[in-house]
Amino acid sequence: IMKRNQFVATVLVALLIAATFGIAMAADEFTNTGNDNKGKYLFRKNCRTCHIPGGTAPDLSPNSKTQAQWQRTFKNYEKLSCKDEWKKLSPSDLTDTYTYLYNHAYDSPQPATCE
């Protein structure tokens, strides 16, 4: 009985650790549950000012990246040269922008340019 109880306790601890790790990882992920239309507006207002042909940053549109690439970009935005601009946006604004870009990425059902 003792070994069985130890086994059950070990399994429960392992499950608790796995669940905690999963929640922590999910907190770092953006979701595409924001407002698509607001995200389009925010992208044009905050990002396209530099990310235009001939701008100070490379041209960028939703279909410039795949959904996975947008996910990595948002997860690792601190590595970008424009990270200070990102920090000016609220979490809600970032979610809306992510939603627009993710939903219209190169490999999405509705890829879009930002014309």
N, C-alpha and C positions, 0 to 999 in steps of 0.2 A: 504494500500500500504506500509506503514511504517513497519508493522510487517512482511510482505512478504520480503521486502528488508533486514531486520535484519536476517530473517531465511536463505535467500540465502547467505548473508555475513558469517553467522555462519557455514554453510555447506562448503563454500569455504575455510574458515580458517581451518576447521577440515580436509578437503582433503589435504590442503597444509602441515599441520602437519604430517598427515599420510604418504604422499609422502616423506617428508624430513626424517622421521624415517625409512622408507623403504630403502632409498638410503644409510643412515648411516649403517643400518644393512647389506646391500649388500656389502658395502666396507669391512666389517670384514670377509666376506666369501671368501674362495678360490674357484676357478673354475677349472674344468678339461679341460681347453682349452690350456694347455701348450703342450710341446713336450714330448710325452710318452717315446721315446727312450732316449732323454737327461735326463729325470727324472729317468729312470732306471740306467743310468750311474752315476748320481749324488747320488742316494740312495746308490748304491754300494760303491762309493768313500767316501761319507761323513757319512753314517749311519751304514753300515754293518761293518765298522772297529771296532765298539764296540758291535753292535747287532748281534753277531755270537754265535753259540754254544760254551760255555766256555769263552765268552768275558766278558768285564766289565759291559755290560748291557744285559738284557734279549734278547734271540733270537727274531728276528723280520723280517718278510717278508710281502709282500703286502697282502697275504691272512691271516695274523694274526688278522686282524680287518675287520669289515664291512665298507661299504662306509660311513655310518653315524658316525662310530667310528673314521675313518680317518679325517672326517670333523671336529669333536670335537677336535681331537688331534691338528690339524693345527690351529684351532681357539684359542685354549688355550695353545699353546706351551710354553708360559711364565711360566707355572706351572711345567714344566718338569725340571728334574735335569740337562739336557743337553741344556738348553735354550741358553746358550752362544754360543754353536756350531751353533744353528739355526740362530742366529743374524749375523753370518759370511756370510750367503748366501744372494744373491740378491733376490729381489721380484720375478724376472723371474725364478731364480733357484728354489725357493720355489714352484712356480706355476708348474714348470716342474716336480718336485719331487711329489707334490700332485697329479698331473695328472696320473703319473705312479701308485702310490699307490691306488688311488681311482678307476682307470680303472681295476685294478687287485686284488681288495679287495675280501674277502671271498664270499660276496653276489653279485659280479659282474658277467657279462656273461663270463669273462675270468679270473677266479682266478689264481694267480700264486705264486709260491714260489720264492725265490731269489737264486736259485742254479746256 
